[in-house]
């Protein structure tokens, strides 16, 4: 290149495959005149934009004047195979030809989903090679949390655009407009937070409310005048000043005594209600005035007003409620029932709300409990709050444990409550009333190594004393299988039987035929590629399956690398159904502790599923139209339709060497069958797939990491 020739450098070429466009960046200079050449396109094009860009690196290297924009950014939409860029300054001219048949990196922010996945996979692989599996999984979890923090403000901006006039017009049409009493105990709260709290009530779009405040003998001299000021301003606000400090249960009961509304909502003196909170509650009541309890989703708010850490909840889940107070805020209760159970109990301070809701739900039915999947409550984070640091209120978790144990006693259920792995999480251990026979049904075809490992783990580890094993052999021709069966016939005697079923593979039919030969009160369907980990696995499953209200009971299954393969099934996740917490590392608490407590789900996998035999036969077993996929989900949903609760047990742990028996859906025939079975599920269970009641519509349906839905 001569010293007078135009200087042109192409720094980057990126593409947007969807729009068939290219983004080209670089810089150009006429070295003689120290000016920037004019840029144009030599051939026909669909659309082009050219922007000048200030380049400090070029300014310094070429010793140019400080305001010269030597850089360029060019975006062009092209369908041809090449692009000719023309740079001209006076008589000097230079053409740069770009080959558009090559594959270029994606324009940042415009990557296709596939490109994003490939990029992420490459980063994960590099990190894994350097740091190992455990560190990689922890990093992925932290990135997920960070992404949620970044996504949440955008979520709020999208979902909290309220048309106030439209809402007020809708409220005017409500035929049922009950008064809602908001119970608020007050004690030595800072003026700023108390003011914001009360103003959040005054800002409600629904106006038929009363704020019942109970000052618990605050020693802060600023509290009483502030409360009196608000009472004087708004006749819907009233306050009782207690003479003695009785703590939160007594204080809230004092507020309940002056309440006149049909329903009572609970509000802490430093938290806030969303402006739509009471409107959404009454809107729900207009759809079903017979409701006794309404609760919503919630998030946290810091001292600067930033909101974060949303808790997106499922619909009413009785077993989850015994594991944690997931209902929490906003909770709105029918006042007559609050009086019936004598309000809050002294001695449960810190978990008085939890004790209340456990007693309250005993006086109603699931049909009279509704969940509003919207953020209606902002829980204030202060240095002394339980939300900020759970270790500051250990007494609250002890009170929560006491509340759960009391619930078992009241319900006349023999069992013990214990603390679970995390603060505010609890385990219930039910006493088995009668150790009825369990029939473990294992379908197999060959798979000697899998079957041997599975049988060994059952016999060597299971502490439950009364079980039989029923092998449904689907035409094995490996001679070692016969030897294996003879070995376990010798070990277990009549408690081991093999049923020969040399029929075309149909998982549902094979298990149905085996179930007819089983003698147990309970049927435990188990894949042959599983291995028992916890010795009391069968006992735990029986302890729950013995209750008439329980339908299908499932387990926590791990891949061999100790990551989650199954911990419940969510409808509509990744298709007709999918697995939440998939690939989370063993020991992870999961979304709000759901990997360390028992959780109600719409379905559990039949890789390890227990059901009462009479229920199974009442339902006519697995649907034989579903030969491979979704037969377990369909069974669970039919149980659920009869009013029974399906359940994932966190303490029942097995390894699952998934799909090693039959392989994957990788042939046209298998894919066609899978599509047919998927279509069946959408046809029969479409409404539930659209909105799984044990999940939350605000959460993603494309993966199992509980991130925000986009």
Number of C-alpha atoms within 10 A of each C-alpha: 6 6 9 11 15 20 17 17 12 15 12 12 19 17 23 19 16 9 10 11 19 23 20 19 20 18 21 22 25 22 15 11 11 14 16 22 23 13 19 16 15 14 11 11 13 10 10 15 11 15 13 17 15 16 17 16 11 17 17 11 8 12 10 17 11 11 10 17 21 23 24 20 17 18 18 19 17 18 13 13 10 14 21 15 17 17 23 19 18 9 5 12 14 15 16 14 11 15 11 16 9 8 11 15 14 18 17 10 8 14 17 14 9 9 13 15 12 12 13 12 12 12 11 17 15 13 15 16 10 11 11 12 18 15 13 19 17 14 15 14 17 12 12 15 15 11 13 18 17 12 16 17 14 11 15 13 9 10 11 14 8 11 8 12 10 10 15 14 10 12 19 12 9 14 8 15 19 16 19 26 28 25 26 27 26 27 21 17 15 13 15 10 17 22 17 16 21 22 15 16 23 20 13 17 19 24 17 16 23 23 26 28 29 27 26 23 20 18 11 12 9 13 19 18 10 13 23 13 10 18 16 11 9 12 10 16 21 19 21 18 17 15 10 12 14 14 17 26 21 22 26 27 22 25 24 26 14 18 22 15 19 15 22 26 25 19 28 19 22 23 19 24 26 21 21 20 22 25 22 21 24 22 18 16 20 16 11 14 13 12 19 25 27 25 26 26 25 25 18 21 21 15 12 7 11 10 19 20 14 20 20 23 25 22 20 22 20 15 21 23 21 26 26 25 20 21 24 17 25 25 21 22 22 19 21 14 18 20 13 10 14 12 22 24 18 13 15 23 21 20 24 22 23 26 23 19 20 20 22 20 17 13 12 14 12 16 12 15 17 20 21 20 19 24 23 24 26 25 25 25 20 15 12 11 15 16 16 15 12 15 13 13 15 14 14 21 22 18 20 29 29 17 24 26 21 17 18 18 12 11 10 9 13 13 14 16 20 16 16 17 16 14 17 22 25 26 24 21 13 18 16 17 11 9 15 16 18 26 26 26 29 26 24 24 21 20 17 19 12 18 25 17 15 22 20 14 18 19 14 10 16 19 14 17 12 15 23 22 24 25 24 24 21 20 15 17 11 12 10 14 20 14 11 15 18 15 12 19 16 12 12 14 12 11 16 19 20 19 15 14 20 13 11 11 15 16 20 20 21 26 21 21 14 21 23 11 15 21 16 20 19 24 27 31 23 21 24 29 24 25 26 24 18 16 18 16 21 23 21 22 25 28 17 23 22 21 11 11 14 20 28 32 30 33 28 24 29 26 19 14 12 18 21 24 23 27 28 29 26 28 27 21 21 14 14 21 20 21 22 26 24 18 18 24 22 17 12 17 16 18 15 16 20 22 25 23 26 27 25 28 28 26 33 30 27 21 22 25 24 29 26 23 21 14 17 20 13 10 14 12 21 24 17 16 14 22 19 17 19 23 22 24 23 20 22 27 22 17 24 19 10 11 13 17 23 26 31 30 24 20 19 23 21 26 22 25 18 19 11 12 16 11 8 11 13 8 9 9 10 13 13 12 17 18 13 14 20 17 14 17 21 16 11 11 16 16 12 18 20 15 14 21 20 20 25 23 18 17 18 18 25 15 17 19 20 20 20 18 14 10
